[in-house]
Amino acid sequence: MQEYDRLPAELRSWLASAILPWRAKSVRRAYDRAYARTGDSEQALRELDRIQLAQVARDARKVWDGLHPSAETS
């Protein structure tokens, strides 16, 4: 819980509506990489959205053999 508490407010807010159950350490690492590339927190959060949707699409293709609507993205 301490790791979560150390996250920036905008990242904690993003996590509150995340589709997947991210660990604080994982989301911080992904955010830091995206922020280093973009230099902008909003763009970094959009990159987290993209990463998350890509993971959902991968999982949907595996579980539902491509029959789930999320499997069509990416």
PQR file with spaces between the fields and no chain letter, atoms N, CA, C, O and H, PARSE charges and radii, in Angstrom:
ATOM       1  N    MET     1       0.813   -1.182    0.000 -0.4000 1.5000
ATOM       2  CA   MET     1       0.000    0.000    0.000 -0.0000 2.0000
ATOM       3  C    MET     1       0.866    1.259    0.000  0.5500 1.7000
ATOM       4  O    MET     1       0.467    2.288   -0.544 -0.5500 1.4000
ATOM       5  N    GLN     2       2.032    1.179    0.600 -0.4000 1.5000
ATOM       6  CA   GLN     2       2.922    2.337    0.622 -0.0000 2.0000
ATOM       7  C    GLN     2       3.382    2.702   -0.780  0.5500 1.7000
ATOM       8  O    GLN     2       3.523    3.881   -1.106 -0.5500 1.4000
ATOM       9  H    GLN     2       2.356    0.342    1.041  0.4000 1.0000
ATOM      10  N    GLU     3       3.619    1.678   -1.617 -0.4000 1.5000
ATOM      11  CA   GLU     3       4.017    1.957   -3.004 -0.0000 2.0000
ATOM      12  C    GLU     3       2.912    2.705   -3.736  0.5500 1.7000
ATOM      13  O    GLU     3       3.179    3.648   -4.481 -0.5500 1.4000
ATOM      14  H    GLU     3       3.505    0.720   -1.352  0.4000 1.0000
ATOM      15  N    TYR     4       1.686    2.287   -3.524 -0.4000 1.5000
ATOM      16  CA   TYR     4       0.542    2.964   -4.134 -0.0000 2.0000
ATOM      17  C    TYR     4       0.470    4.412   -3.649  0.5500 1.7000
ATOM      18  O    TYR     4       0.247    5.324   -4.446 -0.5500 1.4000
ATOM      19  H    TYR     4       1.469    1.521   -2.918  0.4000 1.0000
ATOM      20  N    ASP     5       0.657    4.622   -2.356 -0.4000 1.5000
ATOM      21  CA   ASP     5       0.585    5.969   -1.788 -0.0000 2.0000
ATOM      22  C    ASP     5       1.657    6.895   -2.340  0.5500 1.7000
ATOM      23  O    ASP     5       1.479    8.113   -2.346 -0.5500 1.4000
ATOM      24  H    ASP     5       0.838    3.882   -1.709  0.4000 1.0000
ATOM      25  N    ARG     6       2.767    6.334   -2.803 -0.4000 1.5000
ATOM      26  CA   ARG     6       3.857    7.152   -3.349 -0.0000 2.0000
ATOM      27  C    ARG     6       3.654    7.515   -4.825  0.5500 1.7000
ATOM      28  O    ARG     6       4.411    8.316   -5.374 -0.5500 1.4000
ATOM      29  H    ARG     6       2.913    5.344   -2.798  0.4000 1.0000
ATOM      30  N    LEU     7       2.644    6.936   -5.465 -0.4000 1.5000
ATOM      31  CA   LEU     7       2.385    7.251   -6.870 -0.0000 2.0000
ATOM      32  C    LEU     7       1.890    8.685   -6.998  0.5500 1.7000
ATOM      33  O    LEU     7       1.244    9.203   -6.088 -0.5500 1.4000
ATOM      34  H    LEU     7       2.028    6.285   -5.019  0.4000 1.0000
ATOM      35  N    PRO     8       2.191    9.333   -8.131 -0.5600 1.5000
ATOM      36  CA   PRO     8       1.658   10.674   -8.370  0.2800 2.0000
ATOM      37  C    PRO     8       0.124   10.626   -8.386  0.5500 1.7000
ATOM      38  O    PRO     8      -0.465    9.603   -8.734 -0.5500 1.4000
ATOM      39  N    ALA     9      -0.503   11.715   -8.016 -0.4000 1.5000
ATOM      40  CA   ALA     9      -1.966   11.765   -7.932 -0.0000 2.0000
ATOM      41  C    ALA     9      -2.640   11.376   -9.248  0.5500 1.7000
ATOM      42  O    ALA     9      -3.628   10.641   -9.246 -0.5500 1.4000
ATOM      43  H    ALA     9      -0.024   12.547   -7.733  0.4000 1.0000
ATOM      44  N    GLU    10      -2.109   11.866  -10.371 -0.4000 1.5000
ATOM      45  CA   GLU    10      -2.745   11.540  -11.654 -0.0000 2.0000
ATOM      46  C    GLU    10      -2.644   10.054  -11.977  0.5500 1.7000
ATOM      47  O    GLU    10      -3.521    9.505  -12.644 -0.5500 1.4000
ATOM      48  H    GLU    10      -1.307   12.462  -10.373  0.4000 1.0000
ATOM      49  N    LEU    11      -1.600    9.410  -11.519 -0.4000 1.5000
ATOM      50  CA   LEU    11      -1.450    7.978  -11.753 -0.0000 2.0000
ATOM      51  C    LEU    11      -2.381    7.181  -10.834  0.5500 1.7000
ATOM      52  O    LEU    11      -2.946    6.172  -11.253 -0.5500 1.4000
ATOM      53  H    LEU    11      -0.888    9.857  -10.978  0.4000 1.0000
ATOM      54  N    ARG    12      -2.541    7.621   -9.602 -0.4000 1.5000
ATOM      55  CA   ARG    12      -3.503    6.962   -8.700 -0.0000 2.0000
ATOM      56  C    ARG    12      -4.918    7.113   -9.247  0.5500 1.7000
ATOM      57  O    ARG    12      -5.724    6.186   -9.168 -0.5500 1.4000
ATOM      58  H    ARG    12      -2.082    8.441   -9.261  0.4000 1.0000
ATOM      59  N    SER    13      -5.210    8.267   -9.794 -0.4000 1.5000
ATOM      60  CA   SER    13      -6.521    8.496  -10.395 -0.0000 2.0000
ATOM      61  C    SER    13      -6.737    7.579  -11.597  0.5500 1.7000
ATOM      62  O    SER    13      -7.815    7.006  -11.757 -0.5500 1.4000
ATOM      63  H    SER    13      -4.555    9.020   -9.859  0.4000 1.0000
ATOM      64  N    TRP    14      -5.720    7.440  -12.434 -0.4000 1.5000
ATOM      65  CA   TRP    14      -5.811    6.553  -13.592 -0.0000 2.0000
ATOM      66  C    TRP    14      -6.062    5.115  -13.131  0.5500 1.7000
ATOM      67  O    TRP    14      -6.886    4.408  -13.712 -0.5500 1.4000
ATOM      68  H    TRP    14      -4.845    7.906  -12.303  0.4000 1.0000
ATOM      69  N    LEU    15      -5.354    4.689  -12.091 -0.4000 1.5000
ATOM      70  CA   LEU    15      -5.509    3.327  -11.576 -0.0000 2.0000
ATOM      71  C    LEU    15      -6.917    3.068  -11.055  0.5500 1.7000
ATOM      72  O    LEU    15      -7.415    1.946  -11.144 -0.5500 1.4000
ATOM      73  H    LEU    15      -4.685    5.264  -11.620  0.4000 1.0000
ATOM      74  N    ALA    16      -7.553    4.084  -10.520 -0.4000 1.5000
ATOM      75  CA   ALA    16      -8.905    3.922   -9.974 -0.0000 2.0000
ATOM      76  C    ALA    16      -9.901    3.480  -11.037  0.5500 1.7000
ATOM      77  O    ALA    16     -10.905    2.844  -10.720 -0.5500 1.4000
ATOM      78  H    ALA    16      -7.148    4.996  -10.448  0.4000 1.0000
ATOM      79  N    SER    17      -9.629    3.815  -12.298 -0.4000 1.5000
ATOM      80  CA   SER    17     -10.538    3.407  -13.364 -0.0000 2.0000
ATOM      81  C    SER    17      -9.896    2.410  -14.335  0.5500 1.7000
ATOM      82  O    SER    17     -10.430    2.162  -15.416 -0.5500 1.4000
ATOM      83  H    SER    17      -8.813    4.332  -12.555  0.4000 1.0000
ATOM      84  N    ALA    18      -8.777    1.852  -13.954 -0.4000 1.5000
ATOM      85  CA   ALA    18      -8.086    0.894  -14.824 -0.0000 2.0000
ATOM      86  C    ALA    18      -8.927   -0.377  -14.998  0.5500 1.7000
ATOM      87  O    ALA    18      -9.650   -0.791  -14.093 -0.5500 1.4000
ATOM      88  H    ALA    18      -8.343    2.053  -13.075  0.4000 1.0000
ATOM      89  N    ILE    19      -8.814   -0.970  -16.159 -0.4000 1.5000
ATOM      90  CA   ILE    19      -9.538   -2.203  -16.464 -0.0000 2.0000
ATOM      91  C    ILE    19      -8.860   -3.401  -15.802  0.5500 1.7000
ATOM      92  O    ILE    19      -9.523   -4.306  -15.296 -0.5500 1.4000
ATOM      93  H    ILE    19      -8.226   -0.634  -16.894  0.4000 1.0000
ATOM      94  N    LEU    20      -7.550   -3.388  -15.814 -0.4000 1.5000
ATOM      95  CA   LEU    20      -6.774   -4.499  -15.271 -0.0000 2.0000
ATOM      96  C    LEU    20      -6.289   -4.191  -13.852  0.5500 1.7000
ATOM      97  O    LEU    20      -6.177   -3.023  -13.480 -0.5500 1.4000
ATOM      98  H    LEU    20      -7.011   -2.653  -16.225  0.4000 1.0000
ATOM      99  N    PRO    21      -6.004   -5.208  -13.071 -0.5600 1.5000
ATOM     100  CA   PRO    21      -5.516   -5.001  -11.696  0.2800 2.0000
ATOM     101  C    PRO    21      -4.006   -4.783  -11.662  0.5500 1.7000
ATOM     102  O    PRO    21      -3.255   -5.690  -11.301 -0.5500 1.4000
ATOM     103  N    TRP    22      -3.568   -3.604  -12.029 -0.4000 1.5000
ATOM     104  CA   TRP    22      -2.145   -3.278  -12.062 -0.0000 2.0000
ATOM     105  C    TRP    22      -1.568   -3.261  -10.656  0.5500 1.7000
ATOM     106  O    TRP    22      -2.233   -2.832   -9.712 -0.5500 1.4000
ATOM     107  H    TRP    22      -4.178   -2.868  -12.322  0.4000 1.0000
ATOM     108  N    ARG    23      -0.344   -3.723  -10.517 -0.4000 1.5000
ATOM     109  CA   ARG    23       0.400   -3.521   -9.269 -0.0000 2.0000
ATOM     110  C    ARG    23       1.020   -2.135   -9.334  0.5500 1.7000
ATOM     111  O    ARG    23       1.357   -1.644  -10.411 -0.5500 1.4000
ATOM     112  H    ARG    23       0.195   -4.071  -11.284  0.4000 1.0000
ATOM     113  N    ALA    24       1.168   -1.512   -8.179 -0.4000 1.5000
ATOM     114  CA   ALA    24       1.726   -0.153   -8.126 -0.0000 2.0000
ATOM     115  C    ALA    24       3.103   -0.098   -8.780  0.5500 1.7000
ATOM     116  O    ALA    24       3.409    0.847   -9.507 -0.5500 1.4000
ATOM     117  H    ALA    24       0.895   -1.911   -7.303  0.4000 1.0000
ATOM     118  N    LYS    25       3.925   -1.095   -8.527 -0.4000 1.5000
ATOM     119  CA   LYS    25       5.284   -1.110   -9.081 -0.0000 2.0000
ATOM     120  C    LYS    25       5.252   -1.207  -10.611  0.5500 1.7000
ATOM     121  O    LYS    25       6.019   -0.528  -11.294 -0.5500 1.4000
ATOM     122  H    LYS    25       3.677   -1.862   -7.936  0.4000 1.0000
ATOM     123  N    SER    26       4.370   -2.045  -11.139 -0.4000 1.5000
ATOM     124  CA   SER    26       4.274   -2.233  -12.587 -0.0000 2.0000
ATOM     125  C    SER    26       3.765   -0.990  -13.293  0.5500 1.7000
ATOM     126  O    SER    26       4.304   -0.583  -14.322 -0.5500 1.4000
ATOM     127  H    SER    26       3.747   -2.596  -10.584  0.4000 1.0000
ATOM     128  N    VAL    27       2.719   -0.390  -12.732 -0.4000 1.5000
ATOM     129  CA   VAL    27       2.164    0.792  -13.378 -0.0000 2.0000
ATOM     130  C    VAL    27       3.143    1.961  -13.292  0.5500 1.7000
ATOM     131  O    VAL    27       3.219    2.773  -14.214 -0.5500 1.4000
ATOM     132  H    VAL    27       2.282   -0.721  -11.896  0.4000 1.0000
ATOM     133  N    ARG    28       3.880    2.051  -12.209 -0.4000 1.5000
ATOM     134  CA   ARG    28       4.869    3.127  -12.078 -0.0000 2.0000
ATOM     135  C    ARG    28       5.980    2.969  -13.113  0.5500 1.7000
ATOM     136  O    ARG    28       6.418    3.945  -13.721 -0.5500 1.4000
ATOM     137  H    ARG    28       3.818    1.392  -11.460  0.4000 1.0000
ATOM     138  N    ARG    29       6.427    1.736  -13.306 -0.4000 1.5000
ATOM     139  CA   ARG    29       7.487    1.461  -14.282 -0.0000 2.0000
ATOM     140  C    ARG    29       7.016    1.816  -15.695  0.5500 1.7000
ATOM     141  O    ARG    29       7.737    2.469  -16.449 -0.5500 1.4000
ATOM     142  H    ARG    29       6.071    0.943  -12.812  0.4000 1.0000
ATOM     143  N    ALA    30       5.803    1.382  -16.048 -0.4000 1.5000
ATOM     144  CA   ALA    30       5.267    1.666  -17.379 -0.0000 2.0000
ATOM     145  C    ALA    30       5.049    3.166  -17.570  0.5500 1.7000
ATOM     146  O    ALA    30       5.340    3.706  -18.637 -0.5500 1.4000
ATOM     147  H    ALA    30       5.217    0.851  -15.436  0.4000 1.0000
ATOM     148  N    TYR    31       4.547    3.824  -16.557 -0.4000 1.5000
ATOM     149  CA   TYR    31       4.320    5.271  -16.615 -0.0000 2.0000
ATOM     150  C    TYR    31       5.639    6.018  -16.767  0.5500 1.7000
ATOM     151  O    TYR    31       5.753    6.926  -17.590 -0.5500 1.4000
ATOM     152  H    TYR    31       4.310    3.385  -15.690  0.4000 1.0000
ATOM     153  N    ASP    32       6.628    5.637  -15.975 -0.4000 1.5000
ATOM     154  CA   ASP    32       7.933    6.309  -16.047 -0.0000 2.0000
ATOM     155  C    ASP    32       8.557    6.166  -17.431  0.5500 1.7000
ATOM     156  O    ASP    32       9.131    7.121  -17.953 -0.5500 1.4000
ATOM     157  H    ASP    32       6.535    4.899  -15.306  0.4000 1.0000
ATOM     158  N    ARG    33       8.448    4.975  -18.030 -0.4000 1.5000
ATOM     159  CA   ARG    33       8.977    4.777  -19.388 -0.0000 2.0000
ATOM     160  C    ARG    33       8.231    5.642  -20.394  0.5500 1.7000
ATOM     161  O    ARG    33       8.840    6.283  -21.249 -0.5500 1.4000
ATOM     162  H    ARG    33       7.982    4.199  -17.605  0.4000 1.0000
ATOM     163  N    ALA    34       6.909    5.654  -20.283 -0.4000 1.5000
ATOM     164  CA   ALA    34       6.104    6.451  -21.212 -0.0000 2.0000
ATOM     165  C    ALA    34       6.376    7.945  -21.022  0.5500 1.7000
ATOM     166  O    ALA    34       6.446    8.696  -21.995 -0.5500 1.4000
ATOM     167  H    ALA    34       6.414    5.133  -19.588  0.4000 1.0000
ATOM     168  N    TYR    35       6.528    8.366  -19.785 -0.4000 1.5000
ATOM     169  CA   TYR    35       6.799    9.772  -19.509 -0.0000 2.0000
ATOM     170  C    TYR    35       8.190   10.171  -20.022  0.5500 1.7000
ATOM     171  O    TYR    35       8.375   11.273  -20.540 -0.5500 1.4000
ATOM     172  H    TYR    35       6.471    7.756  -18.994  0.4000 1.0000
ATOM     173  N    ALA    36       9.144    9.284  -19.875 -0.4000 1.5000
ATOM     174  CA   ALA    36      10.492    9.569  -20.367 -0.0000 2.0000
ATOM     175  C    ALA    36      10.484    9.740  -21.893  0.5500 1.7000
ATOM     176  O    ALA    36      11.221   10.567  -22.431 -0.5500 1.4000
ATOM     177  H    ALA    36       8.994    8.389  -19.454  0.4000 1.0000
ATOM     178  N    ARG    37       9.653    8.961  -22.580 -0.4000 1.5000
ATOM     179  CA   ARG    37       9.552    9.063  -24.038 -0.0000 2.0000
ATOM     180  C    ARG    37       8.811   10.317  -24.471  0.5500 1.7000
ATOM     181  O    ARG    37       9.203   10.970  -25.437 -0.5500 1.4000
ATOM     182  H    ARG    37       9.055    8.290  -22.143  0.4000 1.0000
ATOM     183  N    THR    38       7.739   10.656  -23.758 -0.4000 1.5000
ATOM     184  CA   THR    38       6.870   11.735  -24.215 -0.0000 2.0000
ATOM     185  C    THR    38       7.140   13.077  -23.542  0.5500 1.7000
ATOM     186  O    THR    38       6.930   14.130  -24.144 -0.5500 1.4000
ATOM     187  H    THR    38       7.421   10.125  -22.973  0.4000 1.0000
ATOM     188  N    GLY    39       7.605   13.042  -22.295 -0.4000 1.5000
ATOM     189  CA   GLY    39       7.810   14.272  -21.547 -0.0000 2.0000
ATOM     190  C    GLY    39       6.514   14.934  -21.110  0.5500 1.7000
ATOM     191  O    GLY    39       6.513   16.092  -20.691 -0.5500 1.4000
ATOM     192  H    GLY    39       7.776   12.187  -21.805  0.4000 1.0000
ATOM     193  N    ASP    40       5.403   14.196  -21.208 -0.4000 1.5000
ATOM     194  CA   ASP    40       4.089   14.760  -20.897 -0.0000 2.0000
ATOM     195  C    ASP    40       3.257   13.730  -20.138  0.5500 1.7000
ATOM     196  O    ASP    40       3.119   12.591  -20.586 -0.5500 1.4000
ATOM     197  H    ASP    40       5.404   13.255  -21.548  0.4000 1.0000
ATOM     198  N    SER    41       2.706   14.123  -18.997 -0.4000 1.5000
ATOM     199  CA   SER    41       1.967   13.159  -18.175 -0.0000 2.0000
ATOM     200  C    SER    41       0.683   12.689  -18.855  0.5500 1.7000
ATOM     201  O    SER    41       0.322   11.520  -18.726 -0.5500 1.4000
ATOM     202  H    SER    41       2.819   15.047  -18.634  0.4000 1.0000
ATOM     203  N    GLU    42      -0.012   13.563  -19.573 -0.4000 1.5000
ATOM     204  CA   GLU    42      -1.239   13.154  -20.268 -0.0000 2.0000
ATOM     205  C    GLU    42      -0.934   12.120  -21.355  0.5500 1.7000
ATOM     206  O    GLU    42      -1.654   11.133  -21.501 -0.5500 1.4000
ATOM     207  H    GLU    42       0.282   14.513  -19.678  0.4000 1.0000
ATOM     208  N    GLN    43       0.119   12.352  -22.102 -0.4000 1.5000
ATOM     209  CA   GLN    43       0.506   11.387  -23.140 -0.0000 2.0000
ATOM     210  C    GLN    43       0.951   10.078  -22.506  0.5500 1.7000
ATOM     211  O    GLN    43       0.678    9.005  -23.043 -0.5500 1.4000
ATOM     212  H    GLN    43       0.704   13.155  -21.983  0.4000 1.0000
ATOM     213  N    ALA    44       1.628   10.155  -21.378 -0.4000 1.5000
ATOM     214  CA   ALA    44       2.057    8.938  -20.685 -0.0000 2.0000
ATOM     215  C    ALA    44       0.843    8.132  -20.228  0.5500 1.7000
ATOM     216  O    ALA    44       0.849    6.904  -20.317 -0.5500 1.4000
ATOM     217  H    ALA    44       1.849   11.027  -20.942  0.4000 1.0000
ATOM     218  N    LEU    45      -0.189    8.806  -19.744 -0.4000 1.5000
ATOM     219  CA   LEU    45      -1.407    8.108  -19.323 -0.0000 2.0000
ATOM     220  C    LEU    45      -2.131    7.501  -20.523  0.5500 1.7000
ATOM     221  O    LEU    45      -2.698    6.413  -20.420 -0.5500 1.4000
ATOM     222  H    LEU    45      -0.193    9.803  -19.672  0.4000 1.0000
ATOM     223  N    ARG    46      -2.115    8.191  -21.647 -0.4000 1.5000
ATOM     224  CA   ARG    46      -2.703    7.612  -22.867 -0.0000 2.0000
ATOM     225  C    ARG    46      -1.928    6.370  -23.305  0.5500 1.7000
ATOM     226  O    ARG    46      -2.512    5.415  -23.816 -0.5500 1.4000
ATOM     227  H    ARG    46      -1.654    9.075  -21.731  0.4000 1.0000
ATOM     228  N    GLU    47      -0.622    6.390  -23.105 -0.4000 1.5000
ATOM     229  CA   GLU    47       0.193    5.206  -23.419 -0.0000 2.0000
ATOM     230  C    GLU    47      -0.199    4.048  -22.504  0.5500 1.7000
ATOM     231  O    GLU    47      -0.249    2.903  -22.952 -0.5500 1.4000
ATOM     232  H    GLU    47      -0.148    7.166  -22.690  0.4000 1.0000
ATOM     233  N    LEU    48      -0.475    4.326  -21.235 -0.4000 1.5000
ATOM     234  CA   LEU    48      -0.952    3.274  -20.328 -0.0000 2.0000
ATOM     235  C    LEU    48      -2.287    2.713  -20.809  0.5500 1.7000
ATOM     236  O    LEU    48      -2.515    1.505  -20.741 -0.5500 1.4000
ATOM     237  H    LEU    48      -0.435    5.257  -20.871  0.4000 1.0000
ATOM     238  N    ASP    49      -3.163    3.581  -21.293 -0.4000 1.5000
ATOM     239  CA   ASP    49      -4.428    3.110  -21.862 -0.0000 2.0000
ATOM     240  C    ASP    49      -4.165    2.155  -23.021  0.5500 1.7000
ATOM     241  O    ASP    49      -4.774    1.090  -23.115 -0.5500 1.4000
ATOM     242  H    ASP    49      -2.978    4.562  -21.348  0.4000 1.0000
ATOM     243  N    ARG    50      -3.253    2.551  -23.897 -0.4000 1.5000
ATOM     244  CA   ARG    50      -2.934    1.711  -25.066 -0.0000 2.0000
ATOM     245  C    ARG    50      -2.377    0.367  -24.635  0.5500 1.7000
ATOM     246  O    ARG    50      -2.778   -0.670  -25.162 -0.5500 1.4000
ATOM     247  H    ARG    50      -2.758    3.416  -23.821  0.4000 1.0000
ATOM     248  N    ILE    51      -1.450    0.375  -23.676 -0.4000 1.5000
ATOM     249  CA   ILE    51      -0.848   -0.868  -23.167 -0.0000 2.0000
ATOM     250  C    ILE    51      -1.925   -1.767  -22.582  0.5500 1.7000
ATOM     251  O    ILE    51      -1.962   -2.970  -22.843 -0.5500 1.4000
ATOM     252  H    ILE    51      -1.123    1.217  -23.247  0.4000 1.0000
ATOM     253  N    GLN    52      -2.794   -1.169  -21.791 -0.4000 1.5000
ATOM     254  CA   GLN    52      -3.846   -1.936  -21.133 -0.0000 2.0000
ATOM     255  C    GLN    52      -4.807   -2.556  -22.151  0.5500 1.7000
ATOM     256  O    GLN    52      -5.147   -3.733  -22.037 -0.5500 1.4000
ATOM     257  H    GLN    52      -2.764   -0.193  -21.578  0.4000 1.0000
ATOM     258  N    LEU    53      -5.246   -1.779  -23.139 -0.4000 1.5000
ATOM     259  CA   LEU    53      -6.161   -2.301  -24.149 -0.0000 2.0000
ATOM     260  C    LEU    53      -5.503   -3.387  -24.996  0.5500 1.7000
ATOM     261  O    LEU    53      -6.166   -4.341  -25.403 -0.5500 1.4000
ATOM     262  H    LEU    53      -4.969   -0.822  -23.231  0.4000 1.0000
ATOM     263  N    ALA    54      -4.222   -3.250  -25.261 -0.4000 1.5000
ATOM     264  CA   ALA    54      -3.506   -4.288  -26.013 -0.0000 2.0000
ATOM     265  C    ALA    54      -3.464   -5.589  -25.213  0.5500 1.7000
ATOM     266  O    ALA    54      -3.606   -6.670  -25.786 -0.5500 1.4000
ATOM     267  H    ALA    54      -3.684   -2.475  -24.930  0.4000 1.0000
ATOM     268  N    GLN    55      -3.272   -5.497  -23.904 -0.4000 1.5000
ATOM     269  CA   GLN    55      -3.252   -6.696  -23.066 -0.0000 2.0000
ATOM     270  C    GLN    55      -4.634   -7.352  -23.020  0.5500 1.7000
ATOM     271  O    GLN    55      -4.742   -8.576  -23.083 -0.5500 1.4000
ATOM     272  H    GLN    55      -3.156   -4.619  -23.439  0.4000 1.0000
ATOM     273  N    VAL    56      -5.669   -6.556  -22.912 -0.4000 1.5000
ATOM     274  CA   VAL    56      -7.033   -7.095  -22.914 -0.0000 2.0000
ATOM     275  C    VAL    56      -7.308   -7.801  -24.238  0.5500 1.7000
ATOM     276  O    VAL    56      -7.894   -8.883  -24.253 -0.5500 1.4000
ATOM     277  H    VAL    56      -5.581   -5.562  -22.860  0.4000 1.0000
ATOM     278  N    ALA    57      -6.893   -7.200  -25.343 -0.4000 1.5000
ATOM     279  CA   ALA    57      -7.102   -7.812  -26.657 -0.0000 2.0000
ATOM     280  C    ALA    57      -6.352   -9.136  -26.773  0.5500 1.7000
ATOM     281  O    ALA    57      -6.888  -10.112  -27.297 -0.5500 1.4000
ATOM     282  H    ALA    57      -6.417   -6.320  -25.332  0.4000 1.0000
ATOM     283  N    ARG    58      -5.102   -9.170  -26.280 -0.4000 1.5000
ATOM     284  CA   ARG    58      -4.336  -10.429  -26.305 -0.0000 2.0000
ATOM     285  C    ARG    58      -5.040  -11.507  -25.496  0.5500 1.7000
ATOM     286  O    ARG    58      -5.180  -12.646  -25.942 -0.5500 1.4000
ATOM     287  H    ARG    58      -4.666   -8.377  -25.855  0.4000 1.0000
ATOM     288  N    ASP    59      -5.479  -11.132  -24.301 -0.4000 1.5000
ATOM     289  CA   ASP    59      -6.170  -12.096  -23.441 -0.0000 2.0000
ATOM     290  C    ASP    59      -7.480  -12.569  -24.070  0.5500 1.7000
ATOM     291  O    ASP    59      -7.815  -13.752  -23.998 -0.5500 1.4000
ATOM     292  H    ASP    59      -5.364  -10.207  -23.938  0.4000 1.0000
ATOM     293  N    ALA    60      -8.212  -11.654  -24.681 -0.4000 1.5000
ATOM     294  CA   ALA    60      -9.488  -12.007  -25.306 -0.0000 2.0000
ATOM     295  C    ALA    60      -9.281  -12.989  -26.455  0.5500 1.7000
ATOM     296  O    ALA    60     -10.062  -13.924  -26.628 -0.5500 1.4000
ATOM     297  H    ALA    60      -7.940  -10.694  -24.740  0.4000 1.0000
ATOM     298  N    ARG    61      -8.230  -12.773  -27.234 -0.4000 1.5000
ATOM     299  CA   ARG    61      -7.957  -13.713  -28.333 -0.0000 2.0000
ATOM     300  C    ARG    61      -7.639  -15.102  -27.800  0.5500 1.7000
ATOM     301  O    ARG    61      -8.051  -16.101  -28.389 -0.5500 1.4000
ATOM     302  H    ARG    61      -7.595  -12.013  -27.093  0.4000 1.0000
ATOM     303  N    LYS    62      -6.911  -15.176  -26.691 -0.4000 1.5000
ATOM     304  CA   LYS    62      -6.558  -16.473  -26.105 -0.0000 2.0000
ATOM     305  C    LYS    62      -7.772  -17.160  -25.501  0.5500 1.7000
ATOM     306  O    LYS    62      -8.004  -18.345  -25.743 -0.5500 1.4000
ATOM     307  H    LYS    62      -6.576  -14.364  -26.212  0.4000 1.0000
ATOM     308  N    VAL    63      -8.542  -16.426  -24.721 -0.4000 1.5000
ATOM     309  CA   VAL    63      -9.654  -17.011  -23.969 -0.0000 2.0000
ATOM     310  C    VAL    63     -10.851  -17.306  -24.862  0.5500 1.7000
ATOM     311  O    VAL    63     -11.444  -18.380  -24.768 -0.5500 1.4000
ATOM     312  H    VAL    63      -8.354  -15.464  -24.524  0.4000 1.0000
ATOM     313  N    TRP    64     -11.212  -16.362  -25.728 -0.4000 1.5000
ATOM     314  CA   TRP    64     -12.412  -16.512  -26.541 -0.0000 2.0000
ATOM     315  C    TRP    64     -12.099  -16.803  -28.001  0.5500 1.7000
ATOM     316  O    TRP    64     -12.979  -16.701  -28.856 -0.5500 1.4000
ATOM     317  H    TRP    64     -10.730  -15.489  -25.805  0.4000 1.0000
ATOM     318  N    ASP    65     -10.880  -17.159  -28.290 -0.4000 1.5000
ATOM     319  CA   ASP    65     -10.475  -17.509  -29.651 -0.0000 2.0000
ATOM     320  C    ASP    65     -10.873  -16.432  -30.656  0.5500 1.7000
ATOM     321  O    ASP    65     -11.319  -16.732  -31.763 -0.5500 1.4000
ATOM     322  H    ASP    65     -10.165  -17.242  -27.596  0.4000 1.0000
ATOM     323  N    GLY    66     -10.705  -15.181  -30.253 -0.4000 1.5000
ATOM     324  CA   GLY    66     -10.982  -14.074  -31.159 -0.0000 2.0000
ATOM     325  C    GLY    66     -12.438  -13.690  -31.290  0.5500 1.7000
ATOM     326  O    GLY    66     -12.759  -12.810  -32.088 -0.5500 1.4000
ATOM     327  H    GLY    66     -10.343  -14.937  -29.353  0.4000 1.0000
ATOM     328  N    LEU    67     -13.342  -14.318  -30.535 -0.4000 1.5000
ATOM     329  CA   LEU    67     -14.780  -14.051  -30.665 -0.0000 2.0000
ATOM     330  C    LEU    67     -15.268  -12.908  -29.784  0.5500 1.7000
ATOM     331  O    LEU    67     -16.410  -12.469  -29.926 -0.5500 1.4000
ATOM     332  H    LEU    67     -13.081  -15.033  -29.887  0.4000 1.0000
ATOM     333  N    HIS    68     -14.446  -12.430  -28.901 -0.4000 1.5000
ATOM     334  CA   HIS    68     -14.819  -11.312  -28.030 -0.0000 2.0000
ATOM     335  C    HIS    68     -14.532  -10.004  -28.752  0.5500 1.7000
ATOM     336  O    HIS    68     -13.525   -9.908  -29.454 -0.5500 1.4000
ATOM     337  H    HIS    68     -13.519  -12.786  -28.786  0.4000 1.0000
ATOM     338  N    PRO    69     -15.391   -8.983  -28.602 -0.5600 1.5000
ATOM     339  CA   PRO    69     -15.159   -7.701  -29.302  0.2800 2.0000
ATOM     340  C    PRO    69     -13.799   -7.082  -29.005  0.5500 1.7000
ATOM     341  O    PRO    69     -13.229   -6.423  -29.875 -0.5500 1.4000
ATOM     342  N    SER    70     -13.267   -7.272  -27.814 -0.4000 1.5000
ATOM     343  CA   SER    70     -11.951   -6.698  -27.474 -0.0000 2.0000
ATOM     344  C    SER    70     -10.826   -7.360  -28.259  0.5500 1.7000
ATOM     345  O    SER    70      -9.747   -6.781  -28.388 -0.5500 1.4000
ATOM     346  H    SER    70     -13.730   -7.807  -27.107  0.4000 1.0000
ATOM     347  N    ALA    71     -11.052   -8.542  -28.778 -0.4000 1.5000
ATOM     348  CA   ALA    71     -10.010   -9.242  -29.519 -0.0000 2.0000
ATOM     349  C    ALA    71      -9.728   -8.560  -30.850  0.5500 1.7000
ATOM     350  O    ALA    71      -8.689   -8.807  -31.462 -0.5500 1.4000
ATOM     351  H    ALA    71     -11.928   -9.012  -28.673  0.4000 1.0000
ATOM     352  N    GLU    72     -10.628   -7.714  -31.302 -0.4000 1.5000
ATOM     353  CA   GLU    72     -10.466   -7.045  -32.593 -0.0000 2.0000
ATOM     354  C    GLU    72      -9.512   -5.868  -32.530  0.5500 1.7000
ATOM     355  O    GLU    72      -8.980   -5.459  -33.562 -0.5500 1.4000
ATOM     356  H    GLU    72     -11.472   -7.513  -30.805  0.4000 1.0000
ATOM     357  N    THR    73      -9.275   -5.304  -31.332 -0.4000 1.5000
ATOM     358  CA   THR    73      -8.377   -4.159  -31.211 -0.0000 2.0000
ATOM     359  C    THR    73      -6.934   -4.616  -31.202  0.5500 1.7000
ATOM     360  O    THR    73      -6.631   -5.766  -30.884 -0.5500 1.4000
ATOM     361  H    THR    73      -9.707   -5.636  -30.493  0.4000 1.0000
ATOM     362  N    SER    74      -6.072   -3.722  -31.547 -0.4000 1.5000
ATOM     363  CA   SER    74      -4.593   -3.869  -31.559 -0.0000 2.0000
ATOM     364  C    SER    74      -4.034   -4.251  -32.885  0.5500 1.7000
ATOM     365  O    SER    74      -2.820   -4.403  -33.022 -0.5500 1.4000
ATOM     366  H    SER    74      -6.319   -2.788  -31.805  0.4000 1.0000
